[in-house]
Structure formats: structure tokens, C-alpha cells
Amino acid sequence: MSGRRTVYEIYWEILVYCKTPRSFSAIISRCDLNSKLGQEYLEFLVSREYLTIIRDGERTSYQSTPKAAEYVALFSSLYQKLFDSTPGFRL
């Protein structure tokens, strides 16, 4: 398998990382994304209700929703069946 991540792996990484509220800059840094791609991924996940936006004054953060747990579990299960290991996440 190549070192390149799929979109599905990136979604999984974001959702796992955002189990607790995270800022945009923390997400793109930890998930190794550029700002443009990070914004696209976050907008998609928010539109599908896998992430929620939390606003506290001027601070904005993102947190995984209960709906995201199903995606994380299904992706993890599929990944394990395909590769005989759990998805790796560089946290």
C-alpha cells in the first residue's frame, strides 16, 4: 500500500481527532493538510452532520457528532478486514 492517504482515511482522521473540540489550525496541523483542502474537508463533514461547529465568542472549533461514530466504526472495520490492522493515526 502506498503512503498516500485516501479521502476516506482523511475523513476518519479528522473525525477521530475531533472527538473533543478542535480549532481549524489544530486540525490542519495534526492531520497534515493545507488550509484549502482542510476547509473543503471540514465543510463536507459539517454538511453531512458528522462535524458540528462550536462558536464561543471569537473562537470557532469543530467537534465530531454522534452520527460520526457510525462512520468511524464502519471505516475502522473495513480497514481492518482489508489490511489486517487498524487504521494508523499519527497522534
C-alpha positions in Angstrom: 0.0 0.0 0.0 1.3 3.4 -0.8 1.9 6.1 1.7 -0.8 8.3 0.2 -4.0 8.7 2.2 -7.4 8.3 0.7 -10.1 10.9 1.2 -11.9 8.4 3.5 -8.8 8.0 5.6 -8.6 11.8 6.0 -12.2 12.0 7.0 -11.6 9.2 9.5 -8.5 11.1 10.9 -10.4 14.4 11.3 -13.4 12.7 12.9 -11.2 10.8 15.4 -9.2 13.9 16.2 -12.3 16.0 16.7 -13.9 13.8 19.4 -13.0 16.8 21.6 -13.5 20.3 20.1 -10.5 21.3 18.0 -9.6 24.6 16.2 -9.2 24.8 12.4 -5.5 25.3 12.7 -5.1 22.4 15.1 -7.0 20.1 12.7 -5.0 21.1 9.6 -1.7 20.8 11.5 -2.4 17.5 13.2 -4.0 15.9 10.0 -1.2 17.3 7.8 -3.5 19.3 5.4 -3.1 22.6 3.7 -5.7 25.3 4.5 -7.7 25.0 1.3 -8.1 21.2 1.5 -8.7 21.3 5.2 -11.5 23.8 4.7 -13.1 21.6 1.9 -12.9 18.5 4.1 -14.4 20.3 7.1 -17.2 21.9 5.1 -18.1 18.5 3.7 -18.2 16.8 7.1 -20.3 19.7 8.5 -22.7 19.5 5.6 -23.1 15.7 6.3 -23.6 16.4 10.0 -20.5 14.4 11.0 -18.9 17.6 12.5 -20.6 20.4 14.3 -19.2 24.0 14.6 -18.9 25.3 18.1 -18.6 29.1 18.5 -17.5 30.6 21.7 -17.1 34.3 21.3 -14.5 34.8 18.6 -13.3 31.2 18.9 -14.5 28.6 16.5 -13.9 24.9 16.9 -15.2 21.6 15.4 -16.4 18.5 17.1 -17.5 15.1 15.9 -21.2 14.4 16.3 -22.8 11.2 17.4 -23.5 10.5 13.8 -19.8 10.4 13.1 -19.3 7.4 15.4 -21.0 5.2 12.8 -18.6 6.3 10.0 -15.6 5.8 12.3 -16.7 2.3 13.3 -17.6 1.2 9.8 -14.4 2.6 8.3 -12.2 1.0 11.0 -13.9 -2.3 10.5 -13.5 -2.2 6.7 -9.9 -1.1 7.0 -9.1 -3.9 9.4 -10.7 -6.5 7.1 -8.7 -5.2 4.1 -5.3 -4.7 5.7 -5.4 -6.9 8.9 -4.6 -3.9 11.0 -6.4 -1.0 12.5 -6.1 2.4 10.8 -3.0 4.3 11.9 -3.3 7.8 13.1 -0.2 9.8 13.9 -1.5 11.4 17.2 
